[in-house]
Amino acid sequence: MSAPREKVLVIRLGSLGDVVLATAVLEALARERPAPEVHFVTKARYAPLFEGDARVARVIPLAGRVVPLLREVRRERYGRVLDLHANPRSRLIALCARAGDKRVVDKRRRERRALLGGGVRPDARLAGGVVAWHADVFGAALPPPRLSVERGAEEAAAILGARGLGPGFVAAAPCARHATKAWPRRLVAEFLRAASREGPTRAAGTLLVGGAGDGDRLRSLSEETGSPWVTPPLAALPALLERAAVVATNDSAPLHVAEAVGTPVVALFGPTVAAFGFAPRDPRSALVEIDLACRPCTLHGGDACPLGHHRCMEEIAPERVLEAVLSLLAPSAAATLGVSRGRL
């Protein structure tokens, strides 16, 4: 009789981009031999990402009060608990889970805060970003984050077909949870209009993509520029972005969703910086930013620029973003515009 599989509890409550980065741990656990039985705790709104995911035996959604969830994890017997969130609620969940091996991620808060206001070199402990910090908890190097696209493939194809698009389009994700992380609306509109005139991007087509609360902004941009828009169900988002050739995005969740399905990004960073751990990982991706003494000004973004000018995003020219997109769509066309790869 074979021994029962080890059960492992992985905790990452939110936000969406962080949950996607946590899939590096799920991928590593799935590659262990024998593979353990993985239970994954996350907020209920992110659970659809993992329905049908072979790496996860059970998704335990957190919706509302935490007490019922605590009872659930208490009933299990885990060999390991990996807390990738490290906040009071996740620590309470880990505490209630019965396991001999409990580990909590070090999110490098002190090192990241030291960078605020500019003028400080990144600490060596920030190297490698969030996935490297998760590797410290896991105890070994991790593979890249990965999301499955199978469940949402049919719906993603229908969304694109209804908008006259096929694989290879350019996705633009102009929204962000925190206002200062978002590229100003007028610049997004200029980028989309320029893309509609440039041969490779005109041929590929553009699609505005956002979350459930972004519909008004996307609709307004669509009416002004003619680019279609969509706020897909979360379960279909990975499959949708997997069909894109490139995703132009702020420092927000679509960056990580796109890379987790193999699509490179052009990422616009303003109030935050790459050293915070959330920079693009794909070597094909590009990071677009402005060098300013006041950057970074916040760990997560805010409602308004502390200095009132928002230059970090206002001065990112649409032409720069378009050139970076072209460097992925049509390198020869981008070369004529003087595009360099990597940080732009």
URMOFEN-V619946 format. One record per pair of residues at least 12 apart in sequence whose C-alpha atoms are under 10 Angstrom apart, sorted by the first residue. I is the first residue (numbers start at 1). J is the second residue. Records with the same first field share a line. If there is no record, write none. Layout:
# URMOFEN-V619946
I=J ; J
This chain:
# URMOFEN-V619946
4=36 ; 37
5=34 ; 35 ; 36 ; 37 ; 38 ; 79
6=34 ; 35 ; 36 ; 37 ; 38 ; 77 ; 78 ; 79 ; 80
7=35 ; 36 ; 37 ; 38 ; 39 ; 57 ; 76 ; 77 ; 78 ; 79 ; 80 ; 81 ; 99
8=29 ; 36 ; 37 ; 38 ; 39 ; 40 ; 56 ; 57 ; 76 ; 77 ; 78 ; 79 ; 80 ; 81 ; 82 ; 99 ; 101 ; 102
9=36 ; 37 ; 38 ; 39 ; 40 ; 41 ; 58 ; 59 ; 60 ; 73 ; 76 ; 77 ; 78 ; 79 ; 80 ; 81 ; 82 ; 83 ; 93 ; 94 ; 97 ; 98 ; 99 ; 102
10=22 ; 23 ; 25 ; 26 ; 38 ; 39 ; 40 ; 41 ; 42 ; 56 ; 59 ; 60 ; 80 ; 81 ; 82 ; 83 ; 84 ; 85 ; 90 ; 94 ; 103
11=39 ; 40 ; 41 ; 42 ; 43 ; 60 ; 81 ; 82 ; 83 ; 84 ; 85 ; 86 ; 90 ; 91 ; 93 ; 94 ; 104
12=40 ; 41 ; 42 ; 43 ; 82 ; 83 ; 84 ; 85 ; 86 ; 87 ; 90
13=40 ; 41 ; 42 ; 43 ; 44 ; 45 ; 46 ; 47 ; 61 ; 62 ; 83 ; 84 ; 85 ; 86 ; 87 ; 89 ; 90
14=41 ; 42 ; 43 ; 44 ; 45 ; 46 ; 84 ; 85
15=42 ; 43 ; 45 ; 46 ; 85 ; 177 ; 252 ; 253
16=42 ; 43 ; 45 ; 46 ; 49 ; 234 ; 252 ; 253 ; 254 ; 256 ; 257
17=251 ; 252 ; 253 ; 254 ; 255 ; 256 ; 257 ; 278
18=84 ; 85 ; 130 ; 131 ; 252 ; 253 ; 256 ; 257 ; 278
19=42 ; 43 ; 46 ; 47 ; 49 ; 84 ; 85 ; 145 ; 253 ; 256 ; 257
20=46 ; 49 ; 145 ; 146 ; 147 ; 253 ; 254 ; 255 ; 256 ; 257 ; 258 ; 259 ; 260
21=84 ; 130 ; 131 ; 134 ; 144 ; 145 ; 146 ; 147 ; 253 ; 256 ; 257 ; 259 ; 260 ; 278
22=84 ; 85 ; 130 ; 131 ; 134 ; 144 ; 145 ; 146
23=50 ; 55 ; 131 ; 142 ; 143 ; 144 ; 145 ; 146 ; 147 ; 260
24=130 ; 131 ; 132 ; 134 ; 135 ; 141 ; 142 ; 143 ; 144 ; 145 ; 146 ; 147 ; 260
25=82 ; 84 ; 131 ; 134 ; 135 ; 137 ; 138 ; 140 ; 141 ; 142 ; 143 ; 144 ; 145 ; 146
26=38 ; 39 ; 40 ; 54 ; 55 ; 56 ; 142 ; 143 ; 145 ; 146
27=55 ; 56 ; 142 ; 143 ; 144 ; 145 ; 146 ; 147
28=55 ; 135 ; 138 ; 140 ; 141 ; 142 ; 143 ; 144 ; 145
29=55 ; 56 ; 138 ; 142
30=54 ; 55 ; 56
31=55 ; 143
35=55
36=55 ; 56 ; 57 ; 79 ; 80
37=55 ; 56 ; 57 ; 58 ; 78 ; 79
38=54 ; 55 ; 56 ; 57 ; 58 ; 59 ; 78 ; 80 ; 81
39=55 ; 56 ; 57 ; 58 ; 59 ; 60 ; 73 ; 76 ; 78 ; 81
40=55 ; 56 ; 57 ; 58 ; 59 ; 60 ; 61 ; 82
41=58 ; 59 ; 60 ; 61 ; 62 ; 69 ; 73 ; 83 ; 90 ; 93
42=59 ; 60 ; 61 ; 62 ; 63 ; 85 ; 90
43=59 ; 60 ; 61 ; 62 ; 63 ; 64
44=59 ; 60 ; 61 ; 62 ; 63 ; 64
45=61 ; 62 ; 63 ; 234
46=59 ; 61 ; 62 ; 234 ; 235
47=59 ; 60 ; 61 ; 62 ; 234 ; 235
48=61 ; 151 ; 233 ; 234 ; 235 ; 236
49=147 ; 148 ; 149 ; 151 ; 152 ; 233 ; 234 ; 235 ; 236 ; 237 ; 238
50=147 ; 148 ; 151 ; 235
51=148 ; 151 ; 235
52=148 ; 150 ; 151
53=147 ; 148 ; 149 ; 150 ; 151
54=148
55=148
60=72 ; 73
66=89 ; 90 ; 92 ; 93
67=92 ; 93
69=93 ; 96
70=89 ; 92 ; 93 ; 94 ; 95 ; 96 ; 97
71=93 ; 96 ; 97
72=93 ; 96 ; 97
73=93 ; 94 ; 95 ; 96 ; 97 ; 98
74=93 ; 94 ; 95 ; 96 ; 97 ; 98 ; 99
75=96 ; 97 ; 98
76=97 ; 98 ; 99
77=97 ; 98 ; 99 ; 100
78=97 ; 98 ; 99 ; 100 ; 101 ; 102
79=97 ; 98 ; 99 ; 100 ; 101 ; 102
80=94 ; 97 ; 98 ; 99 ; 100 ; 101 ; 102 ; 103 ; 138
81=93 ; 94 ; 95 ; 97 ; 98 ; 99 ; 100 ; 101 ; 102 ; 103 ; 104 ; 138
82=94 ; 101 ; 102 ; 103 ; 104 ; 105 ; 134 ; 137 ; 138
83=102 ; 103 ; 104 ; 105 ; 106 ; 134 ; 137 ; 138
84=103 ; 104 ; 105 ; 106 ; 107 ; 130 ; 133 ; 134 ; 137 ; 138
85=104 ; 105 ; 106 ; 107 ; 134
86=103 ; 104 ; 105 ; 106 ; 107
87=104 ; 105
90=104
91=103 ; 104
102=137
103=136 ; 137 ; 138 ; 139
104=134 ; 136 ; 137 ; 138
105=130 ; 133 ; 134 ; 135 ; 136 ; 137 ; 138
106=125 ; 130 ; 133 ; 134 ; 136 ; 137
107=125 ; 126 ; 129 ; 130 ; 133 ; 134 ; 276 ; 277
108=123 ; 125 ; 126 ; 129 ; 130 ; 133 ; 276 ; 277
109=126 ; 276 ; 299
110=123
111=123 ; 124 ; 125 ; 126 ; 275 ; 276
112=125 ; 126 ; 273 ; 275 ; 276 ; 277 ; 296 ; 298 ; 299
113=276 ; 296 ; 297 ; 298 ; 299
114=296
115=272 ; 273 ; 275 ; 276 ; 295 ; 296 ; 297 ; 298 ; 299
116=271 ; 272 ; 273 ; 294 ; 295 ; 296 ; 297 ; 298 ; 299
117=271 ; 292 ; 293 ; 294 ; 295 ; 296 ; 297 ; 298
118=273 ; 291 ; 292 ; 293 ; 294 ; 295 ; 296 ; 297
119=292 ; 293 ; 294 ; 295 ; 296
121=275
122=274 ; 275 ; 276
123=275
124=275
125=275
126=274 ; 275 ; 276 ; 277
127=274 ; 275 ; 276 ; 277
128=275 ; 276 ; 277 ; 278 ; 279 ; 281
129=274 ; 275 ; 276 ; 277 ; 278 ; 279 ; 280 ; 281
130=275 ; 276 ; 277 ; 278 ; 279
131=143 ; 144 ; 145 ; 277 ; 278 ; 281
132=277
133=277
144=259 ; 260 ; 281 ; 282
145=256 ; 257 ; 259 ; 260 ; 261 ; 262 ; 281
146=238 ; 256 ; 257 ; 258 ; 259 ; 260 ; 261 ; 262
147=238 ; 239 ; 242 ; 256 ; 257 ; 258 ; 259 ; 260 ; 261 ; 262
148=235 ; 238 ; 239 ; 242 ; 260 ; 261
149=235 ; 236 ; 237 ; 238 ; 239 ; 240 ; 241 ; 242 ; 243 ; 260 ; 261
150=235 ; 236 ; 238 ; 239
151=235 ; 236 ; 238 ; 239
152=232 ; 233 ; 234 ; 235 ; 236 ; 237 ; 238 ; 239 ; 240
153=235 ; 236 ; 237 ; 238 ; 239 ; 240 ; 242 ; 243
154=236 ; 239 ; 240
155=232 ; 233 ; 235 ; 236 ; 237 ; 239 ; 240
156=232 ; 233 ; 235 ; 236 ; 237 ; 238 ; 239 ; 240 ; 241 ; 242 ; 243
157=236 ; 239 ; 240 ; 243
158=240
159=229 ; 230 ; 231 ; 232 ; 236 ; 240
160=207 ; 228 ; 229 ; 230 ; 240 ; 243
162=228
163=205 ; 207 ; 227 ; 228 ; 229 ; 230
164=205 ; 228
165=204 ; 205 ; 206 ; 207 ; 228 ; 244
166=204 ; 205 ; 243 ; 244
167=204 ; 205 ; 240 ; 241 ; 242 ; 243 ; 244 ; 245
168=201 ; 203 ; 204 ; 205 ; 206 ; 241 ; 242 ; 243 ; 244 ; 245 ; 246 ; 329
169=200 ; 201 ; 202 ; 203 ; 204 ; 205 ; 206 ; 207 ; 241 ; 243 ; 244 ; 245 ; 246 ; 247 ; 329
170=195 ; 200 ; 201 ; 202 ; 203 ; 204 ; 205 ; 206 ; 207 ; 208 ; 241 ; 243 ; 244 ; 245 ; 246 ; 247 ; 248 ; 265 ; 325 ; 326 ; 329
171=205 ; 206 ; 207 ; 208 ; 209 ; 210 ; 229 ; 240 ; 241 ; 243 ; 244 ; 245 ; 246 ; 247 ; 248 ; 249 ; 254 ; 258 ; 265
172=188 ; 191 ; 192 ; 206 ; 207 ; 208 ; 209 ; 210 ; 218 ; 227 ; 229 ; 244 ; 246 ; 247 ; 248 ; 249 ; 250 ; 254 ; 265 ; 266
173=188 ; 207 ; 208 ; 209 ; 210 ; 211 ; 214 ; 218 ; 229 ; 247 ; 248 ; 249 ; 250 ; 252 ; 253 ; 254 ; 255 ; 267
174=187 ; 188 ; 189 ; 208 ; 209 ; 210 ; 214 ; 217 ; 218 ; 221 ; 248 ; 249 ; 250 ; 251 ; 252 ; 254 ; 268
175=208 ; 209 ; 210 ; 211 ; 213 ; 214 ; 215 ; 217 ; 218 ; 249 ; 250 ; 251 ; 252 ; 253 ; 254
176=210 ; 211 ; 214 ; 249 ; 250 ; 251 ; 252 ; 253 ; 254 ; 301
177=211 ; 213 ; 214 ; 251 ; 252 ; 253 ; 300 ; 301 ; 302 ; 303
178=251 ; 252 ; 300 ; 301 ; 302 ; 303 ; 304
179=301 ; 302 ; 303 ; 304 ; 305
180=269 ; 270 ; 271 ; 272 ; 298 ; 300 ; 301 ; 302 ; 303 ; 304 ; 305 ; 306 ; 310 ; 312 ; 313
181=250 ; 251 ; 252 ; 268 ; 269 ; 270 ; 271 ; 272 ; 300 ; 301 ; 302 ; 303 ; 304 ; 305 ; 310 ; 312 ; 313
182=249 ; 250 ; 251 ; 252 ; 268 ; 269 ; 270 ; 271 ; 301 ; 313 ; 314
183=249 ; 250 ; 251 ; 268 ; 269 ; 270 ; 310 ; 312 ; 313 ; 314 ; 315 ; 316 ; 318
184=310 ; 313 ; 314 ; 315 ; 316
185=217 ; 218 ; 220 ; 221 ; 314
186=221 ; 314 ; 318
187=313 ; 314 ; 315 ; 316 ; 317 ; 318 ; 319
188=221 ; 225 ; 317 ; 318 ; 321
189=220 ; 221 ; 222 ; 224 ; 225 ; 226 ; 227 ; 318
190=225 ; 317 ; 318 ; 319
191=225 ; 317 ; 318 ; 319 ; 320 ; 321 ; 322
192=205 ; 206 ; 207 ; 208 ; 221 ; 222 ; 224 ; 225 ; 226 ; 227 ; 318 ; 322
193=224 ; 225 ; 226 ; 227 ; 318
194=225 ; 318 ; 319 ; 322
195=227 ; 318 ; 319 ; 321 ; 322 ; 323 ; 325 ; 326
196=225 ; 226 ; 227
198=322 ; 326 ; 333
199=326 ; 330 ; 333
200=325 ; 326 ; 329 ; 330 ; 333 ; 334
201=322 ; 325 ; 326 ; 329 ; 330
204=244 ; 245 ; 329
205=227 ; 228 ; 244
206=226 ; 227 ; 228 ; 229 ; 244 ; 246 ; 247
207=222 ; 226 ; 227 ; 228 ; 229 ; 230 ; 244 ; 247
208=221 ; 222 ; 227 ; 228 ; 229 ; 230 ; 231 ; 247 ; 248
209=228 ; 229 ; 230 ; 231 ; 232 ; 237 ; 240 ; 241 ; 247 ; 248 ; 249 ; 254
210=229 ; 230 ; 231 ; 232 ; 233 ; 237 ; 253 ; 254
211=230 ; 231 ; 232 ; 233 ; 234 ; 237 ; 253 ; 254
212=230 ; 231 ; 232 ; 233 ; 234
213=231
214=230 ; 231
215=229 ; 230 ; 231
217=229
218=230 ; 231
237=254 ; 257 ; 258
238=254 ; 256 ; 257 ; 258 ; 259 ; 260 ; 261 ; 262 ; 263
239=257 ; 258 ; 261
240=258 ; 261
241=254 ; 255 ; 257 ; 258 ; 259 ; 260 ; 261 ; 262 ; 263 ; 264
242=257 ; 258 ; 259 ; 260 ; 261 ; 262 ; 263 ; 264
243=258 ; 261 ; 262 ; 263
244=258 ; 262 ; 263 ; 264 ; 265
245=258 ; 262 ; 263 ; 264 ; 265 ; 325 ; 328 ; 329
246=258 ; 259 ; 262 ; 263 ; 264 ; 265 ; 266 ; 284 ; 285 ; 324 ; 325 ; 326 ; 328 ; 329
247=259 ; 263 ; 264 ; 265 ; 266 ; 267 ; 285 ; 325
248=264 ; 265 ; 266 ; 267 ; 268 ; 285 ; 286 ; 321 ; 322 ; 324 ; 325
249=265 ; 266 ; 267 ; 268 ; 269 ; 287 ; 321
250=265 ; 266 ; 267 ; 268 ; 269 ; 270 ; 287 ; 288 ; 313
251=266 ; 267 ; 268 ; 269 ; 270 ; 271 ; 272 ; 273 ; 274 ; 278 ; 279 ; 280 ; 287 ; 300 ; 301
252=267 ; 268 ; 269 ; 278 ; 279 ; 300
253=278
254=267
255=267 ; 268 ; 278 ; 279 ; 280 ; 281 ; 285
256=278 ; 279 ; 280 ; 281
258=280 ; 282
259=280 ; 281 ; 282 ; 284 ; 285
260=281 ; 282
262=282
263=282 ; 284 ; 285
264=280 ; 281 ; 282 ; 283 ; 284 ; 285 ; 286 ; 325 ; 328
265=280 ; 281 ; 282 ; 283 ; 284 ; 285 ; 286 ; 287 ; 324 ; 325 ; 328
266=280 ; 284 ; 285 ; 286 ; 287 ; 288 ; 321 ; 322 ; 323 ; 324 ; 325 ; 327 ; 328 ; 342 ; 343 ; 344
267=279 ; 280 ; 285 ; 286 ; 287 ; 288 ; 289 ; 321 ; 324 ; 343 ; 344
268=286 ; 287 ; 288 ; 289 ; 290 ; 312 ; 313 ; 316 ; 321 ; 344
269=287 ; 288 ; 289 ; 290 ; 295 ; 296 ; 312 ; 313 ; 316
270=288 ; 289 ; 290 ; 291 ; 292 ; 295 ; 296 ; 297 ; 298 ; 301 ; 310 ; 311 ; 312 ; 313 ; 314 ; 315 ; 316
271=289 ; 290 ; 292 ; 294 ; 295 ; 296 ; 297 ; 298 ; 299 ; 300 ; 301 ; 302 ; 305 ; 306 ; 310 ; 311 ; 312 ; 313
272=289 ; 295 ; 296 ; 297 ; 298 ; 299 ; 300 ; 301 ; 312
273=287 ; 289 ; 295 ; 296 ; 297 ; 298 ; 299
274=287 ; 289 ; 296
275=296
276=296 ; 299 ; 300
280=342
283=341 ; 342
284=327 ; 328 ; 341 ; 342
285=324 ; 325 ; 327 ; 328 ; 341 ; 342 ; 343
286=321 ; 324 ; 325 ; 327 ; 328 ; 340 ; 341 ; 342 ; 343 ; 344
287=321 ; 324 ; 341 ; 342 ; 343 ; 344
288=313 ; 316 ; 317 ; 320 ; 321 ; 324 ; 342 ; 343 ; 344
289=312 ; 313 ; 315 ; 316 ; 317 ; 320 ; 343 ; 344
290=311 ; 312 ; 313 ; 314 ; 315 ; 316 ; 317 ; 344
291=311 ; 312
292=311 ; 312
294=306 ; 307 ; 311 ; 312
295=311 ; 312
296=312
316=344
319=337
320=337 ; 338 ; 339 ; 344
321=344
322=334 ; 339
323=335 ; 336 ; 337 ; 338 ; 339 ; 340 ; 341 ; 344
324=337 ; 338 ; 339 ; 340 ; 341 ; 342 ; 343 ; 344
325=339
326=339
327=339 ; 340 ; 341
328=341
